[in-house]
Each structure stands twice: as structure tokens, then as C-alpha cells.
Amino acid sequence: MSETFRRQKVKSFEIVLEHDIDEQYQYVPGEMMKGVVVVTCEQPITVQQILITLQGEGNVIWEQQKAVKGLNKFKSHEIYLDHTENVIQSAAVSGSIELEVGVNEFPFYCQLSDSLPSSYIGKYGSVTYLIKAQLRPDRKFAADAMITNEPFLVLRRYDLSLEPNTLQPYEVSHTQRIGAACLCGGKVTAFVKINRRSFTPGEDLKLNVDVTNGSSLEITSLEAAIIMVSRFSASSSFIQNYQTISKHADQYAIEKGEGRRWNDIRLTIPPYIPESGLEGCDIIHLAYMLVFKVQMNYNPKHKDNLALEIPLTIGTHGVNLNEDLEDDPTLRPLYHRQGPASLNGIQLPLASTNQEEDDVLGEIDHSLFEKGSAEELLCPGQPAADIALLLLIVPCDSYMRKQNAAMSS
């Protein structure tokens, strides 16, 4: 802004949105956005326009090294929202108006589309929303427009009651033969049970596990993680990224003929994550899964580690999603004996369910799953257990402000 216009003494220029949940600007597709543009003047000024612009867009970008062609860059872009209006109605008739000394408020209303996808920030792409206001003085100072902006979040509704099968307890078991069949290395068996496969942000996944070691190798740890699988598409290609959003590790040696049990271990769904699928966005797709892994004591490149994957669904609301494990007889501990339990004659010490004791076991790091090339992962068939995990969940307000800064120009 030029020194000439600075002398016009605009003390402040801001957007105030009426709908503010927990100091986060959060909206649902189809909702009416309401607010005011506030201009505080220390001297009267003549204004030609005060424009409000709502922008929503999806962007995907990544680079891939090619041996022959060098570096390939993949990009894709979608526009979900692009609306501009002048909030000074009288200026459309007269051409300009004069703002008085003090506070000048200009209300605005905008109906959001029903088809907007949820806000999302990932390693190779994002869906972001921004509201921008421009104060344009009269034509004499047309190049001296003032600009202010505010990011906001869109959270699309996903009704979990539409998928009743995922609201029931779910269990899976697997037996893994260790080593080549001719060497008779023995077997490792894992049984995993969870309270359901659908969750809303902030809820707990409740996990029961039984593991028996019938092999000649030592089990060094049991590890569980909830994974967000993000698929980014551009130019008929795609890349996938795996992120740990909740995790638990049990560093406990299990020798041959021994076992281990987890009772009521909780993995919390983070409070700020998008719903499964990311409906309305054609260039980014989200999926979630629980991965349970039994780590054997040998060369980590060996493929005998036992891993179980259970698809999960993340929604925003549903029916009867607040039941407790102890209140549901189908979800009570797998064994009800006093003292050490057993499975197939093998004693099973109980894993801790106390948070402070859990910490003693040692936090799981990003080597939970063997490190791979997440940046160049173009093959969807590669199991999540072989991918480096990246934790990119950050506070919504701060990352929205940073990521949307480029949209304000």
C-alpha cells in the first residue's frame, strides 16, 4: 500500500465469521457461511469496492526420479469453490462510498455447495479453503487495495450407521510358518479382536490380542498401529503415502513355547482427521487400517514377520458408538481365568493396560514397519508393513493458515 493511501488511516481491516467452533472456522457442505467485514478508520476514506472471495481447491504434486528421462513432476488441480461478491451494495450504483471514522461493518452471506470435500493436508497433496477480503479505494488509488484473509475448514458428514456391519466386533487370526518348510522352523499364531471397524475422531479402538510362539525364533515385540493410506493421482499415475496416526508397542521377548496377551489396549483416533474416502475430491483418496505385527528376532529383511491388516472406516457420526468394552459381553477378555492364561497349553502373561506402564515398554518409532521408499511408492500391492510411516498430523488452525497463505495473493 502506498504512503498516500496509508495517510488515509485505515486502522484495521478484518473478517469476522459468525460460525466459530472451538476457535476453529469449521463448516459443513451446504451450510450458510455468515460474517462481517470490519473496517476501522481513523479518517474518512472513499472506497470503490469491498470484495469477498471464497476459494476452495485441491492440489497434488510429487516428483519421481527416472533413470533415463531424469526427474518427472506430476501435478493435478481441482477447484471446488470460487465465488466473489461486493459487500458494499450501494457502491454498485453510485460507484463508490465514503467510510466514516470509527468502525464500519459490512455483513455477507454465502451458501456453501453440498459437494465440497473435507479439508485435508497430506505429504503430496491438500484440500484447502480460504475466505479473502479486498478493500479497493477509489480509482485514484486503484493499485493500493488492502487484502486480508482467513482459512476455514470444511468437514463433510459421514454417517457410520449406513454401514452397520462395521459397527460389530471383528476378529481375525493367522498362523505364520517360520522358515522354509523343509527346515521345520515352527509356527507363530496371532489372534486379534477389535470392538468394531468404524470410528469417529477422538474415539478409542479397543484391541484384544493373543500371540503364541511355536517357532524356534524369539519374538522381540508386538506392535499395532492405525494407518492412514493416502493415494494421490495425477497424469494417469498415482503415489501412495502411509502415515501412523495412533500406535502401541510391546517390547517383550517371547521364547519358543511361550505366549503373550493384550487385554483392552486402546488406540485413540486423532480428533482432526478427514473421513474415509474424501468424497468430492477426485485426485486424493483416503483409507484407514489397523496393522498388527509380530516382530521376529532375525534379519529384518526376512519375510517371515507375521502381520495382520484390518480395514477401518472413519466417519463423523453414527449410532450407539459410545459403548464400553466391559459393558459388551462379546468384547470382554478372551479368557476369564484368574492368574496367567493359556492358549494351546502355552502360558500367556498379560500386557499392561496402564498408560504409565505402557510407556515403560518403549514407544514405537517409524521403524515399526520396515523402511521403504514412501516417496516412490507407485505400486499399490506393496504391504503397509514394508513402508516407512510418517506422522504429519498437525493442529488444524496453524496448518490451514500456512498452507493457504499462497491463495491470498
Secondary structure, DSSP 4 states (H G I P E B T S, - for coil): --HHHHTT-EEEEEEEES--BTTB-EE-TTPEEEEEEEEEESS-EEEEEEEEEEEEEEEEEEEEEETTTEEEEEEEEEEEEEEEEES-TTHHHHS-EEEPSEEEEEEEEEEPPTTPPPPEE-SSEEEEEEEEEEEEE-GGGTT--EEEEEE-EE----BGGG-GGGGS-EEEEEEEE-S-GGGT-EEEEEEEEES-SEE-TT-EEEEEEEEEEEESSPEEEEEEEEEEEEEEEETTEEEEEEEEEEEEEE---B-TT-EEEEEEEEEEPPSS-PPTT-TT-SSEEEEEEEEEEEEESS-TT-S--EEEEEEEEE-SB-SS----GGG-GGGS-S---SSSEEETTEEEPBPP--HHHHHHT----TTSS----GGG---TTS-GGGS--------HHHHHHHHTGGGG-
